């Protein structure tokens, strides 16, 4: 029988101090960064819940004395976004009609491209991959005018279809890179075993690769939804006022030079515009982290 008094804990792990210099610096930095991002959001929320007389008192950090949702209603259905005064509702549905097909098509094509580049070595694969990498770092502004000419020749310039094509094309390089690196990180033995069992290109893709790839699909979805929904440049260049996305309408509301500046409506409109990508990220945030950690950005 062993005497418990002989174990004094001298050989165990060294306990860490809760208030060590390292922890104080680490948590202090995180708290400062959190406040840096949360304070503007707090100001936006409390301002959107105030009436204009209370806003004119000048204390932007004070919570609302009397909460009102009238600015939210006006931002959604009454605010003028140019010649139309129907709020952000029209732009919201335009953004949905742009984002959904752009995300689905770009992710579908990029996942097949990444799968082919990772597991099916074909002639010219390295050249194709190099072109995709190069395309991922071309500034969008360089391609604005060539894309205008291309869409005009296709007869879809100034339409939602044209904007969907633009977002799909510009999302392809980085998404292909993400999927290729993720599929490369999966066990190669699974692919070889499926080949031995007689599975073909599409059989392996749908039966083996897709069930194991939920995290990277979530990563791609978050990146595409965030980029497409928040886009302003392509929306204002490749569409027209009747089909402007939500971000272009938000710009028209905030930068309007007619009438009185309604800061509460502006703040409510800004929050409404950002709700979709924020909601998607908070709902699928854990899978996003898993996808990144599982090889989404590994070379």
C-alpha positions, 0 to 999 in steps of 0.5 A: 500500500502506497503512503499518500503523504509521499506525494507532495505534487512536486512532479505535477504540472506547474500551476498557472497564475490567474493574474499573470502578466501574460494573461493580463496582457492577453485579456486586456488586449481582447477586451480593448479590441472587443470594445473597439468593435462593440461600441460603434454597434452599440451607438448604432442600436441605441440611436436607431431606437431614439426619436430625433428630438432625443438625438438632437440632445447630443448624448450618443452613448445614452440609452433611449429614454423612450424606445421607438421602432418608427425609424426601423419601419421607415427605413424598411418601407418608407425611406427614399432611396432615389426616385422611389420612397419604398425603403429597403424592402425592394433592395432586400429582395433584389439582394436575395435574388442576387445572392442565392444563385450566385452563392449556389452556382459559384460554390457548386462549380468551385467545389468540383474544380477543387475536387478535380485539382486535388484528386484527378491529376489531368494534363494542364492542371498546374497551369489551370491552378496557377491561372486561378491563383493569379485571378484571385489577386487581380483587383476588381477595379481592373476588370470593371470595364471589360466586364461591362463590354462582355455583359453588354455583348451577352445582352445581360448588362443592367440585369440581375442575371448579369450581376449574378454572372459577375459575382460567380466569376469573381468568386471562383478563384478563391473558392476553388483554392479553398476547396482544393486545399481542403480536399487535399487534406482529406485521407488519400486512402479513401479516394484510392479505395473508392477507385479500387471499388470501381467508383467514378468521378461523380460517384466519389464526389457525391458519396465520399467527398461531399459528406466529409466536406460540410465545414468547408462548404460552410466556410465558402457559404459565409465568405460568398454571402458576406462578400456578395451581400455587402458588395456595393461596387458591382451593384452600382456598376452592373445594375440600374435603379429599379434593381439596385441591391440593398447596399446601393439603396443604403448609400442613397439613404445615408448620402441623401442631400434632401430634407432633414438628416434622420440619423435614427433612420440611417442607423436602422437602415445600416443594421437592417442591411447587415443582419443577413451576413451577421445571422448566417455567421452566428448560426454557423460560426462553429462550422466556419472555425472547423473548416478553417482549422481542417485545411481551408487555408492550408497550401 
